[in-house]
């Protein structure tokens, strides 16, 4: 007996696995995945294109595929409705997902450093495969006119009459479609949003809910002008239309940071718009906590670039106030520069901001989640300025 059905998707589940990927802050995100096909020593994965996993894979291309044992079924179930994306997309919020920053701690799993890639392995899983992505292929939405009816059969029939072709949006070691994906991403352009929070206006540029630039202004016109100046020449962009939960949540976050509250600070970058090592530099600078500073040289070493390049990026800073460029100083604690200037009132403003953020810290910190970046109390910078050196020693500008 045959029955006509109209499924929402052609999905025939495979054994669940856990996929570890590296987030922009250096932490490991883990996600359950039930769409995996194995070809020799390659694996084809099917992943939702707006997931944190895909964002991480697009940025680093490395992952760990772990196969859990059946005693982890309940644990994986708790992970199913967790997301590493912040702010949480509307579609996931409506489906009862929750944003979880530390998924390992959330479900009681433990991490083990990997040997060949940076994402950590899941200790409790008996099979752990360190891998690198070879490419990705997006699936276009199915047209409304496309057929989706299929025949099914009971045990007295020959089985399904047809099956869909298996193309996925995720890493695929068997084929390399990264070029076509990059081209489709670029053609999508960047959306620009302006939102008012309190007495200030905030502008943000995003692609697929990942930041390209941010700006603050006293008026809508000023925020729009500053935001426009933050974008790379020739980058396709358009004004966002209608409502955007991402824009609203990001504007609230920017307003909170500007007011000195960084507890909800998150940074998910559209790397394809910024490029490397620029994106790495911005992430590292954004990781410097309140009350601390770091040097151009230390950020450069962690990002794999040179100190002068860090100085150039901080001078133009297209991600204020998420990236606190005033917390980046010389290796000898000299102020060096601010807003592209190396003297005058701009340096006074930089020092004033650091004074306002002093919290009485005494010891340096190593930010393991930010490539081991070392930060030091801003009091050292303040003391250096008070000694009258102001970024100069023996008549020479103190370099990075």
Secondary structure, 3 states (H helix, E strand, C coil): CEEEECCCCCCCCCCCEEEEEECCCCCEEEEEECCEEEECCEEEECCCCCCHHHHHHHHHCEEEEEECCHHHHHHHHHHCCEECCCCCCHHHHCCCCEECCCHHHHHCCCEECCCCCCCCEECCCCEEEEEECCCCCCCCCCCCCCCCCEEEECCCCCCCCCCCCCCCCCCECCCCCHHHHHHHHHHHCEEEEEEEECCEEEEEEEECCEEEEEEEECCHHHHHHHHHHHCCCCCCEEECCCCCHHHHHHHHHHHHHHCCCCCCCCCCECHHHHCCCHHHHHHHHHCCCCCEEEEHHHHHHHHCCCHHHHHHHHHHCCECCCCCHHHEECCCCCCCCECCECCCHHHHHHHHHHHHHCCCCCCCEEEHHHCCEEEEEHHHHHHHHHCCCCCEECCEECCC
